[in-house]
């Protein structure tokens, strides 16, 4: 199975190399995430979103990966973009709003904990 994933990833990379504007970057990022290569998946998504800024699914995916990495401000920014782009699906829009709120709350808590920790030091 790992060998098949590797071959599939190589094919996706090849497609992306030949056509940097291809939307295949999202599939590549999903495969990299499955393999635990979160940072590489984020990089692929960042590059792809630069070329395709209106690709809602990519922005939603990178928002989730930012949450995994503790990059809460970046996650909130991406979920805001998803909400502003107005996805057709109401449940997707609600999910993006919930994720945005979660990222914002976590970021505030993290900042509060940092402040408390600095005062205790």
Biopython code that builds the backbone (N, CA, C, O; Angstrom):
import numpy as np
from Bio.PDB.StructureBuilder import StructureBuilder

atoms = [
    (1, "UNK", "N", (0.822, -1.197, 0.000)),
    (1, "UNK", "CA", (0.000, 0.000, 0.000)),
    (1, "UNK", "C", (0.869, 1.266, 0.000)),
    (1, "UNK", "O", (0.568, 2.226, -0.710)),
    (2, "UNK", "N", (1.944, 1.266, 0.795)),
    (2, "UNK", "CA", (2.839, 2.415, 0.844)),
    (2, "UNK", "C", (3.462, 2.658, -0.529)),
    (2, "UNK", "O", (3.597, 3.800, -0.968)),
    (3, "UNK", "N", (3.841, 1.560, -1.204)),
    (3, "UNK", "CA", (4.432, 1.674, -2.529)),
    (3, "UNK", "C", (3.431, 2.287, -3.507)),
    (3, "UNK", "O", (3.794, 3.127, -4.331)),
    (4, "UNK", "N", (2.158, 1.858, -3.412)),
    (4, "UNK", "CA", (1.130, 2.408, -4.286)),
    (4, "UNK", "C", (0.942, 3.895, -4.015)),
    (4, "UNK", "O", (0.817, 4.685, -4.951)),
    (5, "UNK", "N", (0.922, 4.289, -2.725)),
    (5, "UNK", "CA", (0.791, 5.701, -2.370)),
    (5, "UNK", "C", (1.959, 6.503, -2.923)),
    (5, "UNK", "O", (1.779, 7.608, -3.435)),
    (6, "UNK", "N", (3.154, 5.941, -2.814)),
    (6, "UNK", "CA", (4.351, 6.616, -3.305)),
    (6, "UNK", "C", (4.271, 6.838, -4.814)),
    (6, "UNK", "O", (4.611, 7.912, -5.311)),
    (7, "UNK", "N", (3.825, 5.825, -5.528)),
    (7, "UNK", "CA", (3.688, 5.948, -6.986)),
    (7, "UNK", "C", (2.630, 6.991, -7.322)),
    (7, "UNK", "O", (2.822, 7.816, -8.215)),
    (8, "UNK", "N", (1.516, 6.949, -6.602)),
    (8, "UNK", "CA", (0.436, 7.913, -6.819)),
    (8, "UNK", "C", (0.931, 9.330, -6.536)),
    (8, "UNK", "O", (0.664, 10.249, -7.310)),
    (9, "UNK", "N", (1.642, 9.504, -5.441)),
    (9, "UNK", "CA", (2.181, 10.820, -5.095)),
    (9, "UNK", "C", (3.153, 11.290, -6.165)),
    (9, "UNK", "O", (3.123, 12.455, -6.561)),
    (10, "UNK", "N", (4.011, 10.399, -6.635)),
    (10, "UNK", "CA", (4.949, 10.758, -7.701)),
    (10, "UNK", "C", (4.212, 11.210, -8.958)),
    (10, "UNK", "O", (4.631, 12.157, -9.624)),
    (11, "UNK", "N", (3.115, 10.530, -9.278)),
    (11, "UNK", "CA", (2.320, 10.917, -10.458)),
    (11, "UNK", "C", (1.704, 12.305, -10.257)),
    (11, "UNK", "O", (1.719, 13.139, -11.162)),
    (12, "UNK", "N", (1.167, 12.537, -9.067)),
    (12, "UNK", "CA", (0.581, 13.841, -8.782)),
    (12, "UNK", "C", (1.632, 14.941, -8.852)),
    (12, "UNK", "O", (1.380, 16.014, -9.400)),
    (13, "UNK", "N", (2.805, 14.673, -8.298)),
    (13, "UNK", "CA", (3.905, 15.653, -8.360)),
    (13, "UNK", "C", (4.283, 15.947, -9.814)),
    (13, "UNK", "O", (4.531, 17.096, -10.180)),
    (14, "UNK", "N", (4.324, 14.904, -10.629)),
    (14, "UNK", "CA", (4.679, 15.063, -12.031)),
    (14, "UNK", "C", (3.645, 15.935, -12.761)),
    (14, "UNK", "O", (4.006, 16.826, -13.531)),
    (15, "UNK", "N", (2.385, 15.672, -12.513)),
    (15, "UNK", "CA", (1.324, 16.484, -13.126)),
    (15, "UNK", "C", (1.472, 17.935, -12.710)),
    (15, "UNK", "O", (1.362, 18.841, -13.536)),
    (16, "UNK", "N", (1.720, 18.154, -11.428)),
    (16, "UNK", "CA", (1.856, 19.511, -10.903)),
    (16, "UNK", "C", (3.102, 20.207, -11.454)),
    (16, "UNK", "O", (3.096, 21.411, -11.707)),
    (17, "UNK", "N", (4.158, 19.434, -11.633)),
    (17, "UNK", "CA", (5.395, 20.002, -12.196)),
    (17, "UNK", "C", (5.171, 20.456, -13.640)),
    (17, "UNK", "O", (5.650, 21.512, -14.053)),
    (18, "UNK", "N", (4.432, 19.634, -14.400)),
    (18, "UNK", "CA", (4.156, 19.983, -15.802)),
    (18, "UNK", "C", (3.139, 21.109, -15.923)),
    (18, "UNK", "O", (3.179, 21.895, -16.870)),
    (19, "UNK", "N", (2.222, 21.182, -14.953)),
    (19, "UNK", "CA", (1.186, 22.211, -14.989)),
    (19, "UNK", "C", (1.001, 22.787, -13.581)),
    (19, "UNK", "O", (0.117, 22.349, -12.845)),
    (20, "UNK", "N", (1.828, 23.763, -13.205)),
    (20, "UNK", "CA", (1.781, 24.312, -11.848)),
    (20, "UNK", "C", (0.426, 24.900, -11.451)),
    (20, "UNK", "O", (0.142, 25.038, -10.261)),
    (21, "UNK", "N", (-0.400, 25.241, -12.415)),
    (21, "UNK", "CA", (-1.718, 25.797, -12.121)),
    (21, "UNK", "C", (-2.794, 24.749, -11.944)),
    (21, "UNK", "O", (-3.952, 25.086, -11.695)),
    (22, "UNK", "N", (-2.432, 23.486, -12.067)),
    (22, "UNK", "CA", (-3.394, 22.396, -11.953)),
    (22, "UNK", "C", (-3.993, 22.327, -10.551)),
    (22, "UNK", "O", (-3.324, 22.624, -9.561)),
    (23, "UNK", "N", (-5.246, 21.935, -10.482)),
    (23, "UNK", "CA", (-5.917, 21.782, -9.195)),
    (23, "UNK", "C", (-5.555, 20.468, -8.509)),
    (23, "UNK", "O", (-6.067, 20.176, -7.429)),
    (24, "UNK", "N", (-4.694, 19.685, -9.114)),
    (24, "UNK", "CA", (-4.276, 18.408, -8.545)),
    (24, "UNK", "C", (-3.497, 18.604, -7.240)),
    (24, "UNK", "O", (-3.275, 17.648, -6.496)),
    (25, "UNK", "N", (-3.090, 19.829, -6.970)),
    (25, "UNK", "CA", (-2.337, 20.091, -5.742)),
    (25, "UNK", "C", (-3.136, 19.700, -4.499)),
    (25, "UNK", "O", (-2.554, 19.302, -3.490)),
    (26, "UNK", "N", (-4.470, 19.813, -4.566)),
    (26, "UNK", "CA", (-5.284, 19.440, -3.415)),
    (26, "UNK", "C", (-5.209, 17.938, -3.162)),
    (26, "UNK", "O", (-5.101, 17.509, -2.014)),
    (27, "UNK", "N", (-5.264, 17.144, -4.213)),
    (27, "UNK", "CA", (-5.140, 15.685, -4.060)),
    (27, "UNK", "C", (-3.770, 15.321, -3.507)),
    (27, "UNK", "O", (-3.647, 14.451, -2.646)),
    (28, "UNK", "N", (-2.750, 15.991, -4.006)),
    (28, "UNK", "CA", (-1.391, 15.736, -3.520)),
    (28, "UNK", "C", (-1.300, 16.063, -2.022)),
    (28, "UNK", "O", (-0.718, 15.301, -1.250)),
    (29, "UNK", "N", (-1.870, 17.181, -1.627)),
    (29, "UNK", "CA", (-1.839, 17.567, -0.210)),
    (29, "UNK", "C", (-2.576, 16.543, 0.652)),
    (29, "UNK", "O", (-2.118, 16.206, 1.744)),
    (30, "UNK", "N", (-3.710, 16.050, 0.170)),
    (30, "UNK", "CA", (-4.449, 15.022, 0.925)),
    (30, "UNK", "C", (-3.605, 13.758, 1.096)),
    (30, "UNK", "O", (-3.576, 13.170, 2.178)),
    (31, "UNK", "N", (-2.922, 13.344, 0.036)),
    (31, "UNK", "CA", (-2.086, 12.139, 0.116)),
    (31, "UNK", "C", (-0.911, 12.340, 1.071)),
    (31, "UNK", "O", (-0.562, 11.441, 1.836)),
    (32, "UNK", "N", (-0.310, 13.517, 1.020)),
    (32, "UNK", "CA", (0.803, 13.813, 1.920)),
    (32, "UNK", "C", (0.330, 13.818, 3.374)),
    (32, "UNK", "O", (1.033, 13.338, 4.263)),
    (33, "UNK", "N", (-0.854, 14.361, 3.607)),
    (33, "UNK", "CA", (-1.414, 14.366, 4.965)),
    (33, "UNK", "C", (-1.607, 12.942, 5.464)),
    (33, "UNK", "O", (-1.286, 12.636, 6.612)),
    (34, "UNK", "N", (-2.125, 12.079, 4.616)),
    (34, "UNK", "CA", (-2.326, 10.670, 4.996)),
    (34, "UNK", "C", (-1.019, 10.021, 5.436)),
    (34, "UNK", "O", (-1.009, 9.143, 6.299)),
    (35, "UNK", "N", (0.081, 10.461, 4.834)),
    (35, "UNK", "CA", (1.393, 9.903, 5.157)),
    (35, "UNK", "C", (2.043, 10.625, 6.342)),
    (35, "UNK", "O", (3.168, 10.306, 6.726)),
    (36, "UNK", "N", (1.334, 11.592, 6.912)),
    (36, "UNK", "CA", (1.858, 12.321, 8.053)),
    (36, "UNK", "C", (2.778, 13.462, 7.701)),
    (36, "UNK", "O", (3.440, 14.016, 8.578)),
    (37, "UNK", "N", (2.835, 13.824, 6.436)),
    (37, "UNK", "CA", (3.709, 14.909, 5.974)),
    (37, "UNK", "C", (2.926, 16.222, 5.925)),
    (37, "UNK", "O", (2.699, 16.799, 4.862)),
    (38, "UNK", "N", (2.526, 16.665, 7.106)),
    (38, "UNK", "CA", (1.654, 17.838, 7.234)),
    (38, "UNK", "C", (2.333, 19.106, 6.716)),
    (38, "UNK", "O", (1.728, 19.871, 5.965)),
    (39, "UNK", "N", (3.576, 19.328, 7.110)),
    (39, "UNK", "CA", (4.277, 20.553, 6.684)),
    (39, "UNK", "C", (4.422, 20.606, 5.166)),
    (39, "UNK", "O", (4.271, 21.666, 4.560)),
    (40, "UNK", "N", (4.711, 19.474, 4.564)),
    (40, "UNK", "CA", (4.835, 19.428, 3.098)),
    (40, "UNK", "C", (3.476, 19.670, 2.443)),
    (40, "UNK", "O", (3.386, 20.349, 1.420)),
    (41, "UNK", "N", (2.424, 19.115, 3.034)),
    (41, "UNK", "CA", (1.071, 19.326, 2.508)),
    (41, "UNK", "C", (0.699, 20.804, 2.583)),
    (41, "UNK", "O", (0.102, 21.349, 1.654)),
    (42, "UNK", "N", (1.054, 21.448, 3.694)),
    (42, "UNK", "CA", (0.775, 22.881, 3.846)),
    (42, "UNK", "C", (1.496, 23.676, 2.762)),
    (42, "UNK", "O", (0.907, 24.565, 2.147)),
    (43, "UNK", "N", (2.749, 23.363, 2.529)),
    (43, "UNK", "CA", (3.535, 24.075, 1.506)),
    (43, "UNK", "C", (2.894, 23.918, 0.121)),
    (43, "UNK", "O", (2.775, 24.887, -0.629)),
    (44, "UNK", "N", (2.486, 22.695, -0.206)),
    (44, "UNK", "CA", (1.837, 22.435, -1.501)),
    (44, "UNK", "C", (0.547, 23.252, -1.598)),
    (44, "UNK", "O", (0.263, 23.849, -2.636)),
    (45, "UNK", "N", (-0.228, 23.275, -0.517)),
    (45, "UNK", "CA", (-1.480, 24.035, -0.521)),
    (45, "UNK", "C", (-1.227, 25.537, -0.633)),
    (45, "UNK", "O", (-1.926, 26.230, -1.374)),
    (46, "UNK", "N", (-0.240, 26.039, 0.092)),
    (46, "UNK", "CA", (0.070, 27.475, 0.014)),
    (46, "UNK", "C", (0.429, 27.868, -1.419)),
    (46, "UNK", "O", (-0.051, 28.879, -1.932)),
    (47, "UNK", "N", (1.273, 27.062, -2.056)),
    (47, "UNK", "CA", (1.651, 27.343, -3.446)),
    (47, "UNK", "C", (0.449, 27.264, -4.377)),
    (47, "UNK", "O", (0.274, 28.112, -5.251)),
    (48, "UNK", "N", (-0.377, 26.241, -4.184)),
    (48, "UNK", "CA", (-1.550, 26.062, -5.036)),
    (48, "UNK", "C", (-2.571, 27.170, -4.861)),
    (48, "UNK", "O", (-3.170, 27.629, -5.833)),
    (49, "UNK", "N", (-2.768, 27.595, -3.630)),
    (49, "UNK", "CA", (-3.736, 28.664, -3.362)),
    (49, "UNK", "C", (-3.257, 29.995, -3.938)),
    (49, "UNK", "O", (-4.070, 30.827, -4.342)),
    (50, "UNK", "N", (-1.950, 30.195, -3.977)),
    (50, "UNK", "CA", (-1.422, 31.412, -4.613)),
    (50, "UNK", "C", (-1.846, 31.462, -6.079)),
    (50, "UNK", "O", (-2.177, 32.528, -6.598)),
    (51, "UNK", "N", (-1.836, 30.317, -6.739)),
    (51, "UNK", "CA", (-2.215, 30.248, -8.151)),
    (51, "UNK", "C", (-3.731, 30.162, -8.348)),
    (51, "UNK", "O", (-4.247, 30.553, -9.395)),
    (52, "UNK", "N", (-4.439, 29.649, -7.340)),
    (52, "UNK", "CA", (-5.890, 29.425, -7.426)),
    (52, "UNK", "C", (-6.571, 29.960, -6.164)),
    (52, "UNK", "O", (-7.086, 29.177, -5.367)),
    (53, "UNK", "N", (-6.581, 31.274, -5.974)),
    (53, "UNK", "CA", (-7.063, 31.843, -4.716)),
    (53, "UNK", "C", (-8.552, 31.608, -4.420)),
    (53, "UNK", "O", (-8.974, 31.746, -3.272)),
    (54, "UNK", "N", (-9.338, 31.261, -5.416)),
    (54, "UNK", "CA", (-10.770, 31.059, -5.214)),
    (54, "UNK", "C", (-11.149, 29.597, -5.018)),
    (54, "UNK", "O", (-12.334, 29.263, -5.027)),
    (55, "UNK", "N", (-10.173, 28.731, -4.842)),
    (55, "UNK", "CA", (-10.418, 27.294, -4.675)),
    (55, "UNK", "C", (-10.791, 27.045, -3.210)),
    (55, "UNK", "O", (-9.925, 26.854, -2.356)),
    (56, "UNK", "N", (-12.090, 27.052, -2.945)),
    (56, "UNK", "CA", (-12.610, 26.974, -1.580)),
    (56, "UNK", "C", (-12.157, 25.711, -0.860)),
    (56, "UNK", "O", (-11.752, 25.777, 0.301)),
    (57, "UNK", "N", (-12.220, 24.570, -1.526)),
    (57, "UNK", "CA", (-11.847, 23.304, -0.873)),
    (57, "UNK", "C", (-10.390, 23.331, -0.406)),
    (57, "UNK", "O", (-10.067, 22.789, 0.652)),
    (58, "UNK", "N", (-9.521, 23.952, -1.179)),
    (58, "UNK", "CA", (-8.105, 24.039, -0.796)),
    (58, "UNK", "C", (-7.937, 24.941, 0.420)),
    (58, "UNK", "O", (-7.157, 24.635, 1.323)),
    (59, "UNK", "N", (-8.664, 26.041, 0.443)),
    (59, "UNK", "CA", (-8.579, 26.956, 1.583)),
    (59, "UNK", "C", (-9.123, 26.292, 2.852)),
    (59, "UNK", "O", (-8.565, 26.468, 3.935)),
    (60, "UNK", "N", (-10.196, 25.540, 2.717)),
    (60, "UNK", "CA", (-10.755, 24.836, 3.867)),
    (60, "UNK", "C", (-9.762, 23.790, 4.381)),
    (60, "UNK", "O", (-9.559, 23.652, 5.588)),
    (61, "UNK", "N", (-9.150, 23.062, 3.455)),
    (61, "UNK", "CA", (-8.178, 22.024, 3.820)),
    (61, "UNK", "C", (-6.969, 22.622, 4.515)),
    (61, "UNK", "O", (-6.516, 22.095, 5.531)),
    (62, "UNK", "N", (-6.440, 23.714, 3.983)),
    (62, "UNK", "CA", (-5.263, 24.310, 4.622)),
    (62, "UNK", "C", (-5.634, 24.880, 5.991)),
    (62, "UNK", "O", (-4.817, 24.870, 6.911)),
    (63, "UNK", "N", (-6.853, 25.371, 6.123)),
    (63, "UNK", "CA", (-7.302, 25.840, 7.428)),
    (63, "UNK", "C", (-7.266, 24.728, 8.463)),
    (63, "UNK", "O", (-6.831, 24.936, 9.596)),
    (64, "UNK", "N", (-7.725, 23.545, 8.070)),
    (64, "UNK", "CA", (-7.701, 22.399, 8.986)),
    (64, "UNK", "C", (-6.268, 22.001, 9.322)),
    (64, "UNK", "O", (-5.978, 21.650, 10.466)),
    (65, "UNK", "N", (-5.368, 22.050, 8.338)),
    (65, "UNK", "CA", (-3.972, 21.696, 8.596)),
    (65, "UNK", "C", (-3.296, 22.739, 9.487)),
    (65, "UNK", "O", (-2.483, 22.400, 10.347)),
    (66, "UNK", "N", (-3.638, 23.997, 9.275)),
    (66, "UNK", "CA", (-3.111, 25.040, 10.158)),
    (66, "UNK", "C", (-3.550, 24.784, 11.600)),
    (66, "UNK", "O", (-2.762, 24.961, 12.528)),
    (67, "UNK", "N", (-4.805, 24.368, 11.791)),
    (67, "UNK", "CA", (-5.269, 24.035, 13.136)),
    (67, "UNK", "C", (-4.434, 22.916, 13.737)),
    (67, "UNK", "O", (-4.043, 22.976, 14.902)),
    (68, "UNK", "N", (-4.162, 21.884, 12.922)),
    (68, "UNK", "CA", (-3.339, 20.769, 13.403)),
    (68, "UNK", "C", (-1.955, 21.226, 13.844)),
    (68, "UNK", "O", (-1.389, 20.677, 14.789)),
    (69, "UNK", "N", (-1.420, 22.213, 13.173)),
    (69, "UNK", "CA", (-0.072, 22.710, 13.464)),
    (69, "UNK", "C", (-0.067, 23.821, 14.511)),
    (69, "UNK", "O", (0.994, 24.344, 14.852)),
    (70, "UNK", "N", (-1.236, 24.181, 15.020)),
    (70, "UNK", "CA", (-1.291, 25.242, 16.025)),
    (70, "UNK", "C", (-1.115, 26.628, 15.436)),
    (70, "UNK", "O", (-0.748, 27.564, 16.147)),
    (71, "UNK", "N", (-1.369, 26.767, 14.164)),
    (71, "UNK", "CA", (-1.235, 28.051, 13.472)),
    (71, "UNK", "C", (-2.633, 28.686, 13.399)),
    (71, "UNK", "O", (-3.244, 28.757, 12.333)),
    (72, "UNK", "N", (-3.116, 29.143, 14.556)),
    (72, "UNK", "CA", (-4.508, 29.524, 14.702)),
    (72, "UNK", "C", (-4.893, 30.783, 13.937)),
    (72, "UNK", "O", (-5.989, 30.849, 13.380)),
    (73, "UNK", "N", (-4.025, 31.772, 13.898)),
    (73, "UNK", "CA", (-4.334, 32.992, 13.135)),
    (73, "UNK", "C", (-4.473, 32.683, 11.647)),
    (73, "UNK", "O", (-5.385, 33.177, 10.983)),
    (74, "UNK", "N", (-3.553, 31.854, 11.127)),
    (74, "UNK", "CA", (-3.624, 31.478, 9.720)),
    (74, "UNK", "C", (-4.892, 30.670, 9.441)),
    (74, "UNK", "O", (-5.538, 30.848, 8.409)),
    (75, "UNK", "N", (-5.237, 29.786, 10.368)),
    (75, "UNK", "CA", (-6.453, 28.979, 10.209)),
    (75, "UNK", "C", (-7.679, 29.884, 10.169)),
    (75, "UNK", "O", (-8.541, 29.742, 9.302)),
    (76, "UNK", "N", (-7.744, 30.803, 11.106)),
    (76, "UNK", "CA", (-8.884, 31.729, 11.151)),
    (76, "UNK", "C", (-8.995, 32.510, 9.846)),
    (76, "UNK", "O", (-10.092, 32.688, 9.318)),
    (77, "UNK", "N", (-7.866, 32.975, 9.327)),
    (77, "UNK", "CA", (-7.845, 33.727, 8.061)),
    (77, "UNK", "C", (-8.419, 32.887, 6.920)),
    (77, "UNK", "O", (-9.222, 33.376, 6.125)),
    (78, "UNK", "N", (-8.007, 31.630, 6.844)),
    (78, "UNK", "CA", (-8.495, 30.773, 5.758)),
    (78, "UNK", "C", (-9.983, 30.476, 5.901)),
    (78, "UNK", "O", (-10.712, 30.478, 4.909)),
    (79, "UNK", "N", (-10.443, 30.219, 7.130)),
    (79, "UNK", "CA", (-11.872, 29.953, 7.328)),
    (79, "UNK", "C", (-12.695, 31.200, 7.034)),
    (79, "UNK", "O", (-13.806, 31.097, 6.514)),
    (80, "UNK", "N", (-12.166, 32.376, 7.358)),
    (80, "UNK", "CA", (-12.847, 33.623, 6.996)),
    (80, "UNK", "C", (-12.981, 33.732, 5.479)),
    (80, "UNK", "O", (-14.029, 34.123, 4.966)),
    (81, "UNK", "N", (-11.908, 33.381, 4.765)),
    (81, "UNK", "CA", (-11.955, 33.431, 3.299)),
    (81, "UNK", "C", (-13.015, 32.480, 2.764)),
    (81, "UNK", "O", (-13.751, 32.825, 1.840)),
    (82, "UNK", "N", (-13.095, 31.290, 3.336)),
    (82, "UNK", "CA", (-14.097, 30.311, 2.895)),
    (82, "UNK", "C", (-15.502, 30.880, 3.109)),
    (82, "UNK", "O", (-16.356, 30.781, 2.228)),
    (83, "UNK", "N", (-15.733, 31.469, 4.271)),
    (83, "UNK", "CA", (-17.049, 32.026, 4.587)),
    (83, "UNK", "C", (-17.388, 33.170, 3.641)),
    (83, "UNK", "O", (-18.516, 33.255, 3.154)),
    (84, "UNK", "N", (-16.426, 34.051, 3.373)),
    (84, "UNK", "CA", (-16.659, 35.194, 2.495)),
    (84, "UNK", "C", (-16.906, 34.781, 1.052)),
    (84, "UNK", "O", (-17.628, 35.460, 0.323)),
    (85, "UNK", "N", (-16.312, 33.679, 0.643)),
    (85, "UNK", "CA", (-16.513, 33.211, -0.730)),
    (85, "UNK", "C", (-17.911, 32.624, -0.918)),
    (85, "UNK", "O", (-18.350, 32.372, -2.041)),
    (86, "UNK", "N", (-18.600, 32.411, 0.208)),
    (86, "UNK", "CA", (-19.977, 31.962, 0.146)),
    (86, "UNK", "C", (-20.185, 30.610, -0.497)),
    (86, "UNK", "O", (-20.753, 30.519, -1.585)),
    (87, "UNK", "N", (-19.726, 29.544, 0.169)),
    (87, "UNK", "CA", (-19.945, 28.218, -0.410)),
    (87, "UNK", "C", (-21.433, 27.954, -0.622)),
    (87, "UNK", "O", (-22.272, 28.417, 0.152)),
    (88, "UNK", "N", (-21.745, 27.219, -1.661)),
    (88, "UNK", "CA", (-23.132, 26.903, -2.000)),
    (88, "UNK", "C", (-23.801, 26.093, -0.899)),
    (88, "UNK", "O", (-25.003, 26.223, -0.668)),
    (89, "UNK", "N", (-23.040, 25.276, -0.237)),
    (89, "UNK", "CA", (-23.560, 24.341, 0.741)),
    (89, "UNK", "C", (-23.632, 25.006, 2.112)),
    (89, "UNK", "O", (-22.605, 25.383, 2.677)),
    (90, "UNK", "N", (-24.843, 25.149, 2.646)),
    (90, "UNK", "CA", (-25.011, 25.789, 3.958)),
    (90, "UNK", "C", (-24.283, 25.047, 5.067)),
    (90, "UNK", "O", (-23.719, 25.669, 5.967)),
    (91, "UNK", "N", (-24.291, 23.711, 5.008)),
    (91, "UNK", "CA", (-23.613, 22.957, 6.066)),
    (91, "UNK", "C", (-22.112, 23.187, 6.011)),
    (91, "UNK", "O", (-21.461, 23.229, 7.055)),
    (92, "UNK", "N", (-21.541, 23.339, 4.806)),
    (92, "UNK", "CA", (-20.111, 23.635, 4.677)),
    (92, "UNK", "C", (-19.816, 25.017, 5.243)),
    (92, "UNK", "O", (-18.801, 25.224, 5.908)),
    (93, "UNK", "N", (-20.708, 25.953, 4.974)),
    (93, "UNK", "CA", (-20.513, 27.304, 5.491)),
    (93, "UNK", "C", (-20.577, 27.311, 7.018)),
    (93, "UNK", "O", (-19.778, 27.988, 7.666)),
    (94, "UNK", "N", (-21.524, 26.558, 7.600)),
    (94, "UNK", "CA", (-21.610, 26.466, 9.061)),
    (94, "UNK", "C", (-20.358, 25.815, 9.645)),
    (94, "UNK", "O", (-19.850, 26.241, 10.682)),
    (95, "UNK", "N", (-19.868, 24.776, 8.963)),
    (95, "UNK", "CA", (-18.657, 24.109, 9.425)),
    (95, "UNK", "C", (-17.469, 25.067, 9.399)),
    (95, "UNK", "O", (-16.680, 25.108, 10.344)),
    (96, "UNK", "N", (-17.343, 25.830, 8.331)),
    (96, "UNK", "CA", (-16.250, 26.811, 8.232)),
    (96, "UNK", "C", (-16.376, 27.855, 9.334)),
    (96, "UNK", "O", (-15.374, 28.260, 9.924)),
    (97, "UNK", "N", (-17.601, 28.294, 9.614)),
    (97, "UNK", "CA", (-17.813, 29.278, 10.676)),
    (97, "UNK", "C", (-17.434, 28.696, 12.035)),
    (97, "UNK", "O", (-16.805, 29.375, 12.846)),
    (98, "UNK", "N", (-17.813, 27.448, 12.286)),
    (98, "UNK", "CA", (-17.442, 26.797, 13.547)),
    (98, "UNK", "C", (-15.933, 26.650, 13.672)),
    (98, "UNK", "O", (-15.374, 26.878, 14.744)),
    (99, "UNK", "N", (-15.276, 26.274, 12.592)),
    (99, "UNK", "CA", (-13.812, 26.144, 12.604)),
    (99, "UNK", "C", (-13.150, 27.493, 12.838)),
    (99, "UNK", "O", (-12.166, 27.586, 13.572)),
    (100, "UNK", "N", (-13.685, 28.535, 12.218)),
    (100, "UNK", "CA", (-13.132, 29.879, 12.394)),
    (100, "UNK", "C", (-13.247, 30.300, 13.854)),
    (100, "UNK", "O", (-12.297, 30.825, 14.437)),
    (101, "UNK", "N", (-14.426, 30.065, 14.442)),
    (101, "UNK", "CA", (-14.617, 30.408, 15.849)),
    (101, "UNK", "C", (-13.665, 29.620, 16.742)),
    (101, "UNK", "O", (-13.096, 30.163, 17.688)),
    (102, "UNK", "N", (-13.497, 28.344, 16.436)),
    (102, "UNK", "CA", (-12.586, 27.508, 17.227)),
    (102, "UNK", "C", (-11.166, 28.030, 17.144)),
    (102, "UNK", "O", (-10.482, 28.138, 18.162)),
    (103, "UNK", "N", (-10.715, 28.356, 15.938)),
    (103, "UNK", "CA", (-9.356, 28.877, 15.757)),
    (103, "UNK", "C", (-9.175, 30.174, 16.525)),
    (103, "UNK", "O", (-8.146, 30.383, 17.167)),
    (104, "UNK", "N", (-10.176, 31.046, 16.459)),
    (104, "UNK", "CA", (-10.101, 32.328, 17.156)),
    (104, "UNK", "C", (-10.049, 32.113, 18.673)),
    (104, "UNK", "O", (-9.249, 32.745, 19.364)),
    (105, "UNK", "N", (-10.892, 31.232, 19.181)),
    (105, "UNK", "CA", (-10.923, 30.942, 20.616)),
    (105, "UNK", "C", (-9.617, 30.331, 21.090)),
    (105, "UNK", "O", (-9.075, 30.730, 22.121)),
    (106, "UNK", "N", (-9.112, 29.365, 20.338)),
    (106, "UNK", "CA", (-7.852, 28.711, 20.712)),
    (106, "UNK", "C", (-6.717, 29.728, 20.714)),
    (106, "UNK", "O", (-5.876, 29.719, 21.612)),
    (107, "UNK", "N", (-6.692, 30.602, 19.712)),
    (107, "UNK", "CA", (-5.643, 31.619, 19.653)),
    (107, "UNK", "C", (-5.723, 32.550, 20.857)),
    (107, "UNK", "O", (-4.694, 32.894, 21.439)),
    (108, "UNK", "N", (-6.916, 32.955, 21.234)),
    (108, "UNK", "CA", (-7.072, 33.823, 22.413)),
    (108, "UNK", "C", (-6.604, 33.105, 23.678)),
    (108, "UNK", "O", (-5.913, 33.694, 24.509)),
    (109, "UNK", "N", (-6.981, 31.835, 23.823)),
    (109, "UNK", "CA", (-6.547, 31.058, 24.992)),
    (109, "UNK", "C", (-5.030, 30.911, 25.026)),
    (109, "UNK", "O", (-4.411, 31.038, 26.083)),
    (110, "UNK", "N", (-4.444, 30.647, 23.885)),
    (110, "UNK", "CA", (-2.992, 30.507, 23.796)),
    (110, "UNK", "C", (-2.311, 31.804, 24.213)),
    (110, "UNK", "O", (-1.331, 31.785, 24.958)),
    (111, "UNK", "N", (-2.830, 32.929, 23.732)),
    (111, "UNK", "CA", (-2.257, 34.229, 24.104)),
    (111, "UNK", "C", (-2.408, 34.500, 25.596)),
    (111, "UNK", "O", (-1.497, 35.031, 26.231)),
    (112, "UNK", "N", (-3.555, 34.134, 26.149)),
    (112, "UNK", "CA", (-3.785, 34.314, 27.583)),
    (112, "UNK", "C", (-2.827, 33.451, 28.400)),
    (112, "UNK", "O", (-2.244, 33.922, 29.376)),
    (113, "UNK", "N", (-2.665, 32.202, 28.007)),
    (113, "UNK", "CA", (-1.727, 31.320, 28.706)),
    (113, "UNK", "C", (-0.298, 31.840, 28.622)),
    (113, "UNK", "O", (0.452, 31.762, 29.595)),
    (114, "UNK", "N", (0.077, 32.364, 27.472)),
    (114, "UNK", "CA", (1.421, 32.940, 27.317)),
    (114, "UNK", "C", (1.613, 34.130, 28.242)),
    (114, "UNK", "O", (2.667, 34.288, 28.857)),
    (115, "UNK", "N", (0.589, 34.961, 28.334)),
    (115, "UNK", "CA", (0.658, 36.128, 29.217)),
    (115, "UNK", "C", (0.787, 35.688, 30.672)),
    (115, "UNK", "O", (1.616, 36.225, 31.407)),
    (116, "UNK", "N", (-0.014, 34.728, 31.092)),
    (116, "UNK", "CA", (0.054, 34.222, 32.465)),
    (116, "UNK", "C", (1.423, 33.618, 32.745)),
    (116, "UNK", "O", (2.013, 33.862, 33.797)),
    (117, "UNK", "N", (1.919, 32.840, 31.812)),
    (117, "UNK", "CA", (3.225, 32.204, 31.980)),
    (117, "UNK", "C", (4.333, 33.249, 32.096)),
    (117, "UNK", "O", (5.243, 33.093, 32.910)),
    (118, "UNK", "N", (4.268, 34.300, 31.302)),
    (118, "UNK", "CA", (5.313, 35.328, 31.366)),
    (118, "UNK", "C", (5.263, 36.083, 32.695)),
    (118, "UNK", "O", (6.298, 36.523, 33.196)),
    (119, "UNK", "N", (4.087, 36.231, 33.256)),
    (119, "UNK", "CA", (3.972, 36.930, 34.547)),
    (119, "UNK", "C", (4.435, 36.059, 35.709)),
    (119, "UNK", "O", (4.866, 36.569, 36.743)),
    (120, "UNK", "N", (4.344, 34.744, 35.534)),
    (120, "UNK", "CA", (4.792, 33.833, 36.580)),
    (120, "UNK", "C", (6.302, 33.623, 36.553)),
    (120, "UNK", "O", (6.888, 33.172, 37.537)),
    (121, "UNK", "N", (6.915, 33.944, 35.450)),
    (121, "UNK", "CA", (8.365, 33.729, 35.313)),
    (121, "UNK", "C", (9.172, 34.811, 35.978)),
    (121, "UNK", "O", (10.402, 34.770, 35.948)),
]
sb = StructureBuilder()
sb.init_structure("model")
sb.init_model(0)
sb.init_chain("A")
sb.init_seg("    ")
for serial, (resi, resn, name, xyz) in enumerate(atoms, 1):
    if name == "N":
        sb.init_residue(resn, " ", resi, " ")
    sb.init_atom(name, np.array(xyz, "f"), 0.0, 1.0, " ", f" {name:<3s}", serial, name[0])
structure = sb.get_structure()
